[in-house]
Amino acid sequence: MADGSLRMYYDYRNRLKWVERRESGEWVSLDEYAFDALGRIAFTAEPDGQGGWTQRRLIWGGVSDWHMRPAI
């Protein structure tokens, strides 16, 4: 965002790792990402609004076949 209320963090391979937003003067995490050994997104996590995180696993099934599943 142009107003500086959003921060994005990247790893050494320039992959997005997490995103934060400024709310009432504090930085709040919005999303977090992890990758598998081949560099594909393995899961995403987002705050659940109750102080915890909700995770979603992305299952690779081929060239254009992605599936979102709750993390176990």
Secondary structure, DSSP 8 states (H G I E B T S, - for coil): -TTS-EEEEE-TTS-EEEEEEEETTEEEEEEEEEE-TTS-EEEEEEE-SSSSEEEEEEEE-STT-EEEEE--
